[in-house]
Amino acid sequence: MASREPCVELGLRANWRPFAMLVLINAFVGAMVGQERTLLPLIAEQEFHLTTRTLILTFLISFGITKALVNFLAGFWADRWGRKPVLVAGWLVGLPVPVLLMVAPSWGWIVFANVLLGVQQGLCWTLTVMMKIDLVGRRQRGLAMGLNEFAGYLAVSAMALVTGYLASAYGLRPVPFLPGLALAIAGLILSLVSVPETQPCARLEQAQHADDHPHPGLLPVLVQVSGGDRRLFALSQAGMVNNLNDAAVWGLVPLLLAQAGASVEQIGLVSAFYPAVWGVMQIPLGALSDYWGRRGLIATGMGVQAIGIWLLLSEQGLPVWLTGAGLLGLGTAMVYPTLLAAVADRTPPSWRATAVGGYRLWRDAGYAVGALVGGAVADLVGMRTALAFVATLTLLSGIWVAVALRGKGYTHTKKHQRG
């Protein structure tokens, strides 16, 4: 059960200590994904001799399906039982993942490790998001999400870079996965001893704004984010397409660059640069969405992502690949925290965690869809055509958001909040 200790005040300044601890913990959550980004496609080809792109991307399918489902349940469990117990449970599930990646004797073990990783990410990342939203209240959601995603994806980048260099020095396994094991242990310990329960802050916000909306239940909330509310659905599809293109880039770009003659170090650099830009730029862009509104950043960001993916298809070498990775990271930074804040804007505190979980169900299903679509199209007509298709789909998704969120019904700025 959640703690009943009262939350005295909302806001980043008043709650900076627990907020900062949650930022650090989410960096460890991101590192758990980062340990795979450079290496798993290479391990599939070089150690397990997998030849079809669809088979190689099965690790992403298992990860995406599991993470999507657990995201939704995590939000519901957090509303029902409290935030901290769900966060700790996620770390317990994630502890075996680096060990399995180190010792896996067959590809099936890698796929199973990614089932566990999907559960861990669905629980831990969802809860760090929700706990920060609880702490800061309404006026700083964009900034809070920018800081959260900054920490997570900068850690993805750092770990992708570290594992790439460790692999070039010591081989693909087991040494590159040792840092992931250390961070999993640290994340569990910090979550147990250093994080307070934040659900009382959600209750305080609810009381301050006279929000008497009862929780409608799990399935009615899913209906709202899946089409019942057209703006929530526009946000959900954009989240799905965002992670669809992330999955395609994660699974196919290392193989495409290797075919073009890139070294493991160069592949690691490109793989790390994309989430590095993504992570760093989310702080200013998340805060900017609190002032300028959500719609423009989301729609424009999807277009910038599309341009970045098209540049990654170039055969002109490392500078162009890094430019494409940088644009992809910039566009994702415009979109990622803003989508989360936009969903929170549109839902009351009493069932906000469930709604964010429903959005994240759609968003992270994009990993499975991206792996299936990207792998199948790559096997049929080649990796370049598959990535070009994904880029076009990303552009169309941004246009959908621009149309669906226009008008008075969805303007979010500081001025609007004060009014």
TIDOTOR-819250 format. One record per residue (C-alpha): residue in three letters; x, y, z. Coordinates in steps of 0.001 Angstrom, whole numbers, plus 500000, padded with zeros to 6 digits. Layout:
// residues N
[node "ALA",[X,Y,Z]]
...
//
This chain:
// residues 419
[node "MET",[500000,500000,500000]]
[node "ALA",[501105,503561,499330]]
[node "SER",[502426,505772,502097]]
[node "ARG",[499867,508095,503693]]
[node "GLU",[502414,510738,504657]]
[node "PRO",[501197,514131,503401]]
[node "CYS",[502842,516000,500558]]
[node "VAL",[503466,519526,501836]]
[node "GLU",[504117,521404,498589]]
[node "LEU",[504272,520798,494842]]
[node "GLY",[507007,522103,492572]]
[node "LEU",[510543,521342,491458]]
[node "ARG",[512181,523695,493959]]
[node "ALA",[510273,522305,496941]]
[node "ASN",[510976,518672,495974]]
[node "TRP",[514384,518913,494355]]
[node "ARG",[516036,516213,496483]]
[node "PRO",[513684,513318,495634]]
[node "PHE",[513400,514671,492079]]
[node "ALA",[517199,514611,491645]]
[node "MET",[517363,511060,493000]]
[node "LEU",[514710,509963,490502]]
[node "VAL",[516712,511606,487696]]
[node "LEU",[519759,509541,488729]]
[node "ILE",[517713,506352,488972]]
[node "ASN",[516272,506905,485515]]
[node "ALA",[519805,507241,484178]]
[node "PHE",[520418,503713,485445]]
[node "VAL",[517147,502607,483804]]
[node "GLY",[518326,504027,480477]]
[node "ALA",[521720,502353,480800]]
[node "MET",[519992,498973,480918]]
[node "VAL",[518761,499587,477359]]
[node "GLY",[521975,501254,476250]]
[node "GLN",[524024,498126,476901]]
[node "GLU",[522206,496486,473956]]
[node "ARG",[522028,499243,471330]]
[node "THR",[525408,498751,469687]]
[node "LEU",[525984,495056,470274]]
[node "LEU",[522914,492834,469906]]
[node "PRO",[522536,493107,466100]]
[node "LEU",[526270,492363,465777]]
[node "ILE",[526066,489435,468223]]
[node "ALA",[523152,488021,466222]]
[node "GLU",[525192,488005,463010]]
[node "GLN",[528690,487245,464271]]
[node "GLU",[528088,484809,467166]]
[node "PHE",[524737,483180,466358]]
[node "HIS",[525019,483487,462551]]
[node "LEU",[521478,484727,462010]]
[node "THR",[520900,485797,458430]]
[node "THR",[517352,487196,458157]]
[node "ARG",[516632,490679,459494]]
[node "THR",[513261,489579,460879]]
[node "LEU",[514914,486865,462977]]
[node "ILE",[517602,489250,464194]]
[node "LEU",[514952,491728,465341]]
[node "THR",[513038,489168,467428]]
[node "PHE",[514791,490551,470489]]
[node "LEU",[513094,493885,469820]]
[node "ILE",[509722,492231,469231]]
[node "SER",[509850,490497,472615]]
[node "PHE",[511083,493696,474270]]
[node "GLY",[508454,495905,472667]]
[node "ILE",[505424,493710,473308]]
[node "THR",[506360,493103,476931]]
[node "LYS",[507252,496721,477661]]
[node "ALA",[504062,498008,476045]]
[node "LEU",[501788,495754,478096]]
[node "VAL",[503655,496355,481346]]
[node "ASN",[503614,500131,480790]]
[node "PHE",[499826,500114,480926]]
[node "LEU",[499598,497824,483919]]
[node "ALA",[502328,499778,485731]]
[node "GLY",[500270,502951,485579]]
[node "PHE",[497198,501173,486930]]
[node "TRP",[499200,499444,489677]]
[node "ALA",[500803,502779,490599]]
[node "ASP",[497373,504389,491000]]
[node "ARG",[496170,501451,493079]]
[node "TRP",[499146,500434,495234]]
[node "GLY",[501526,503369,495103]]
[node "ARG",[504564,504333,493047]]
[node "LYS",[507537,503040,495023]]
[node "PRO",[506577,499330,495281]]
[node "VAL",[506171,499125,491514]]
[node "LEU",[509538,500840,490936]]
[node "VAL",[511340,498386,493240]]
[node "ALA",[509622,495396,491592]]
[node "GLY",[510950,496565,488219]]
[node "TRP",[514542,496517,489411]]
[node "LEU",[514137,493018,490858]]
[node "VAL",[512964,491753,487465]]
[node "GLY",[515810,493535,485670]]
[node "LEU",[518709,492162,487708]]
[node "PRO",[519167,488932,485676]]
[node "VAL",[519220,490704,482287]]
[node "PRO",[522966,491555,482021]]
[node "VAL",[523879,488061,483246]]
[node "LEU",[521684,486419,480607]]
[node "LEU",[523206,488603,477889]]
[node "MET",[526710,487602,479009]]
[node "VAL",[526179,483834,479151]]
[node "ALA",[523403,483152,476602]]
[node "PRO",[524253,479951,474679]]
[node "SER",[521536,480518,472065]]
[node "TRP",[519536,483373,470558]]
[node "GLY",[516444,482220,472455]]
[node "TRP",[518142,483237,475699]]
[node "ILE",[518698,486737,474276]]
[node "VAL",[515018,486959,473348]]
[node "PHE",[514014,485874,476875]]
[node "ALA",[516414,488418,478411]]
[node "ASN",[514578,491077,476436]]
[node "VAL",[511247,489904,477827]]
[node "LEU",[512647,490600,481296]]
[node "LEU",[514146,493882,480087]]
[node "GLY",[510742,494910,478732]]
[node "VAL",[509151,494254,482123]]
[node "GLN",[511911,496166,483909]]
[node "GLN",[511687,499143,481575]]
[node "GLY",[507893,499174,481664]]
[node "LEU",[507849,499295,485443]]
[node "CYS",[510879,501464,486206]]
[node "TRP",[510675,504046,483437]]
[node "THR",[506912,504498,483811]]
[node "LEU",[507274,505027,487542]]
[node "THR",[510133,507527,487314]]
[node "VAL",[507937,509488,484882]]
[node "MET",[504892,509379,487144]]
[node "MET",[506798,510196,490336]]
[node "LYS",[508317,513318,488752]]
[node "ILE",[504909,514436,487477]]
[node "ASP",[503545,513947,491010]]
[node "LEU",[506295,516059,492558]]
[node "VAL",[506234,519092,490246]]
[node "GLY",[502494,519641,489741]]
[node "ARG",[500934,521214,486670]]
[node "ARG",[503176,524120,485754]]
[node "GLN",[506509,522360,485184]]
[node "ARG",[505510,519100,483531]]
[node "GLY",[507390,519765,480303]]
[node "LEU",[510582,520608,482202]]
[node "ALA",[510140,517580,484464]]
[node "MET",[509719,515253,481485]]
[node "GLY",[512694,516868,479755]]
[node "LEU",[514899,516206,482773]]
[node "ASN",[513596,512642,483127]]
[node "GLU",[514136,511720,479491]]
[node "PHE",[517458,513619,479402]]
[node "ALA",[518836,511389,482128]]
[node "GLY",[517471,508188,480609]]
[node "TYR",[518615,508741,477044]]
[node "LEU",[521942,510338,477867]]
[node "ALA",[522607,507126,479795]]
[node "VAL",[521479,505092,476761]]
[node "SER",[524034,507018,474710]]
[node "ALA",[526844,506699,477244]]
[node "MET",[526313,502976,477659]]
[node "ALA",[526111,502424,473883]]
[node "LEU",[529446,504211,473530]]
[node "VAL",[531052,502355,476453]]
[node "THR",[529916,498934,475264]]
[node "GLY",[531148,499701,471746]]
[node "TYR",[534643,500508,472996]]
[node "LEU",[534691,497567,475415]]
[node "ALA",[533635,495246,472597]]
[node "SER",[536412,496527,470341]]
[node "ALA",[538942,495824,473114]]
[node "TYR",[537590,492642,474736]]
[node "GLY",[535109,491123,472278]]
[node "LEU",[531329,491243,472079]]
[node "ARG",[530822,489228,475297]]
[node "PRO",[530944,489096,478326]]
[node "VAL",[532928,492194,479393]]
[node "PRO",[530714,494889,477742]]
[node "PHE",[527734,493823,479884]]
[node "LEU",[529468,494055,483274]]
[node "PRO",[528686,497784,483728]]
[node "GLY",[524989,497029,483178]]
[node "LEU",[525017,494518,486031]]
[node "ALA",[526639,497030,488391]]
[node "LEU",[524088,499721,487527]]
[node "ALA",[521155,497329,487968]]
[node "ILE",[522316,496586,491522]]
[node "ALA",[522794,500305,492224]]
[node "GLY",[519345,501156,490843]]
[node "LEU",[517669,498601,493089]]
[node "ILE",[519477,499823,496223]]
[node "LEU",[518728,503504,495570]]
[node "SER",[515061,502777,494838]]
[node "LEU",[514739,500902,498115]]
[node "VAL",[516480,503367,500428]]
[node "SER",[516435,506831,498821]]
[node "VAL",[513061,507376,497119]]
[node "PRO",[509872,508457,498942]]
[node "GLU",[506346,507491,497926]]
[node "THR",[504967,510332,495748]]
[node "GLN",[501300,509387,495464]]
[node "PRO",[500386,511867,498275]]
[node "CYS",[501576,514656,495946]]
[node "ALA",[499078,513530,493299]]
[node "ARG",[496366,513672,495977]]
[node "LEU",[497485,517179,496959]]
[node "GLU",[497230,518363,493351]]
[node "GLN",[493822,516753,493102]]
[node "ALA",[492649,518615,496218]]
[node "GLN",[494163,521944,495142]]
[node "HIS",[492333,521925,491833]]
[node "ALA",[489038,520545,493143]]
[node "ASP",[489418,517470,490958]]
[node "ASP",[486713,515018,491938]]
[node "HIS",[487012,512767,488890]]
[node "PRO",[486725,509144,490047]]
[node "HIS",[489005,506569,488467]]
[node "PRO",[486935,505168,485569]]
[node "GLY",[488706,501791,485515]]
[node "LEU",[491394,500175,483405]]
[node "LEU",[489496,499477,480169]]
[node "PRO",[487646,502831,479954]]
[node "VAL",[490975,504659,480202]]
[node "LEU",[492421,502441,477465]]
[node "VAL",[489433,503337,475278]]
[node "GLN",[490109,507055,475818]]
[node "VAL",[493760,506867,474718]]
[node "SER",[492907,504476,471858]]
[node "GLY",[490311,506554,470036]]
[node "GLY",[487666,507667,472510]]
[node "ASP",[489430,511017,472787]]
[node "ARG",[490734,512007,469341]]
[node "ARG",[493527,514179,470724]]
[node "LEU",[494767,511503,473111]]
[node "PHE",[494671,509046,470203]]
[node "ALA",[496713,511425,468016]]
[node "LEU",[499313,511557,470800]]
[node "SER",[499237,507752,471148]]
[node "GLN",[499852,507117,467452]]
[node "ALA",[502697,509649,467411]]
[node "GLY",[504291,507850,470340]]
[node "MET",[503955,504529,468524]]
[node "VAL",[505523,505850,465316]]
[node "ASN",[508335,507505,467287]]
[node "ASN",[509323,504178,468830]]
[node "LEU",[508682,502349,465573]]
[node "ASN",[511408,504416,463933]]
[node "ASP",[513641,503994,466991]]
[node "ALA",[513304,500212,466698]]
[node "ALA",[514108,500263,462988]]
[node "VAL",[517183,502449,463567]]
[node "TRP",[518280,500350,466569]]
[node "GLY",[518004,497069,464675]]
[node "LEU",[518995,498004,461121]]
[node "VAL",[521420,500937,461178]]
[node "PRO",[524319,499028,462847]]
[node "LEU",[523998,496354,460149]]
[node "LEU",[523689,498956,457372]]
[node "LEU",[526783,500806,458582]]
[node "ALA",[528729,497555,458874]]
[node "GLN",[527845,496776,455248]]
[node "ALA",[529152,500238,454310]]
[node "GLY",[532516,499420,455899]]
[node "ALA",[532138,501175,459258]]
[node "SER",[534189,499841,462167]]
[node "VAL",[532668,498720,465473]]
[node "GLU",[533943,501966,467049]]
[node "GLN",[532265,504063,464330]]
[node "ILE",[529015,502124,464681]]
[node "GLY",[529164,502666,468433]]
[node "LEU",[529765,506397,467914]]
[node "VAL",[526754,506796,465610]]
[node "SER",[524621,504621,467897]]
[node "ALA",[525629,506777,470869]]
[node "PHE",[525336,510199,469197]]
[node "TYR",[521632,509834,468419]]
[node "PRO",[520465,509240,472013]]
[node "ALA",[523059,511758,473308]]
[node "VAL",[521476,514604,471332]]
[node "TRP",[518052,513208,472216]]
[node "GLY",[518911,513221,475913]]
[node "VAL",[520620,516616,476207]]
[node "MET",[518107,518576,474123]]
[node "GLN",[515083,517300,476044]]
[node "ILE",[515751,519697,478938]]
[node "PRO",[515386,522964,476988]]
[node "LEU",[512771,521582,474607]]
[node "GLY",[510657,520047,477359]]
[node "ALA",[510701,523360,479225]]
[node "LEU",[509949,525223,475999]]
[node "SER",[506767,523219,475539]]
[node "ASP",[505508,524621,478854]]
[node "TYR",[505594,528092,477275]]
[node "TRP",[505050,527590,473536]]
[node "GLY",[502618,524689,473685]]
[node "ARG",[502862,521034,472742]]
[node "ARG",[501427,520785,469210]]
[node "GLY",[504081,522640,467224]]
[node "LEU",[507025,520884,468851]]
[node "ILE",[505507,517444,468329]]
[node "ALA",[504559,517957,464669]]
[node "THR",[507849,519634,463743]]
[node "GLY",[509883,517073,465657]]
[node "MET",[508405,514195,463671]]
[node "GLY",[509489,515934,460456]]
[node "VAL",[513025,516479,461747]]
[node "GLN",[513217,512782,462673]]
[node "ALA",[512266,511837,459120]]
[node "ILE",[515070,513969,457669]]
[node "GLY",[517559,512389,460077]]
[node "ILE",[516603,508854,459052]]
[node "TRP",[516973,509710,455362]]
[node "LEU",[520497,511035,456018]]
[node "LEU",[521446,507778,457765]]
[node "LEU",[520819,506042,454438]]
[node "SER",[523691,507952,452850]]
[node "GLU",[526890,506202,451812]]
[node "GLN",[528935,509407,452222]]
[node "GLY",[530618,508334,455450]]
[node "LEU",[530829,509169,459135]]
[node "PRO",[530155,512961,459006]]
[node "VAL",[526846,512483,457192]]
[node "TRP",[525869,509562,459429]]
[node "LEU",[526548,511683,462505]]
[node "THR",[524507,514550,461039]]
[node "GLY",[521599,512191,460447]]
[node "ALA",[521921,510746,463947]]
[node "GLY",[522020,514262,465386]]
[node "LEU",[518867,515354,463546]]
[node "LEU",[517102,512161,464560]]
[node "GLY",[518049,512862,468177]]
[node "LEU",[516944,516507,467942]]
[node "GLY",[513570,515587,466463]]
[node "THR",[513017,512928,469088]]
[node "ALA",[513904,515405,471841]]
[node "MET",[511216,517745,470496]]
[node "VAL",[508656,514943,470617]]
[node "TYR",[509392,512626,473523]]
[node "PRO",[508910,514709,476698]]
[node "THR",[506259,516846,475007]]
[node "LEU",[504040,513854,474269]]
[node "LEU",[504195,512718,477893]]
[node "ALA",[503395,516198,479164]]
[node "ALA",[500548,516533,476661]]
[node "VAL",[498912,513309,477876]]
[node "ALA",[499261,514497,481484]]
[node "ASP",[497704,517852,480511]]
[node "ARG",[494592,516147,479256]]
[node "THR",[493946,513750,482169]]
[node "PRO",[492972,514370,485830]]
[node "PRO",[495346,513359,488660]]
[node "SER",[492981,510631,489897]]
[node "TRP",[493614,508457,486804]]
[node "ARG",[496582,510203,485184]]
[node "ALA",[499060,507376,485859]]
[node "THR",[496730,504901,484143]]
[node "ALA",[496309,507244,481163]]
[node "VAL",[500078,507738,480855]]
[node "GLY",[500419,503952,481053]]
[node "GLY",[497862,503598,478246]]
[node "TYR",[499769,506075,476091]]
[node "ARG",[502992,504213,476832]]
[node "LEU",[501277,500952,475843]]
[node "TRP",[500737,502422,472389]]
[node "ARG",[504137,504086,472296]]
[node "ASP",[506218,501057,473167]]
[node "ALA",[504168,498717,471021]]
[node "GLY",[506022,500684,468353]]
[node "TYR",[509159,498697,469177]]
[node "ALA",[507442,495435,468223]]
[node "VAL",[505722,496938,465175]]
[node "GLY",[508946,498594,464051]]
[node "ALA",[510889,495355,464408]]
[node "LEU",[508261,493363,462508]]
[node "VAL",[507735,495914,459747]]
[node "GLY",[511375,496937,459492]]
[node "GLY",[512622,493346,459478]]
[node "ALA",[510039,492103,456969]]
[node "VAL",[510518,495013,454551]]
[node "ALA",[514309,494744,454871]]
[node "ASP",[514191,491041,454012]]
[node "LEU",[511923,491701,451024]]
[node "VAL",[513415,494810,449441]]
[node "GLY",[516479,495778,451492]]
[node "MET",[517391,497754,454580]]
[node "ARG",[517558,501123,452812]]
[node "THR",[514021,500817,451482]]
[node "ALA",[512784,499711,454913]]
[node "LEU",[514290,502765,456603]]
[node "ALA",[513000,505105,453870]]
[node "PHE",[509505,503707,454451]]
[node "VAL",[509835,504313,458188]]
[node "ALA",[510972,507911,457571]]
[node "THR",[507918,508586,455396]]
[node "LEU",[505608,507089,458022]]
[node "THR",[507176,509375,460641]]
[node "LEU",[506495,512462,458536]]
[node "LEU",[502837,511456,458030]]
[node "SER",[502420,510903,461775]]
[node "GLY",[503563,514460,462464]]
[node "ILE",[500997,515799,459999]]
[node "TRP",[498299,513834,461858]]
[node "VAL",[499242,515526,465130]]
[node "ALA",[499284,518969,463520]]
[node "VAL",[495716,518446,462263]]
[node "ALA",[494246,516688,465310]]
[node "LEU",[495576,519093,467954]]
[node "ARG",[494698,522367,466224]]
[node "GLY",[492082,524749,467625]]
[node "LYS",[491236,526051,471061]]
[node "GLY",[490778,522625,472582]]
[node "TYR",[494483,521940,472924]]
[node "THR",[496671,524917,473721]]
[node "HIS",[499017,524489,476646]]
[node "THR",[501212,527374,477760]]
[node "LYS",[502075,529104,481016]]
[node "LYS",[499721,531911,480041]]
[node "HIS",[496915,529422,479461]]
[node "GLN",[497540,527771,482836]]
[node "ARG",[497358,531060,484730]]
[node "GLY",[494151,531947,482923]]
//
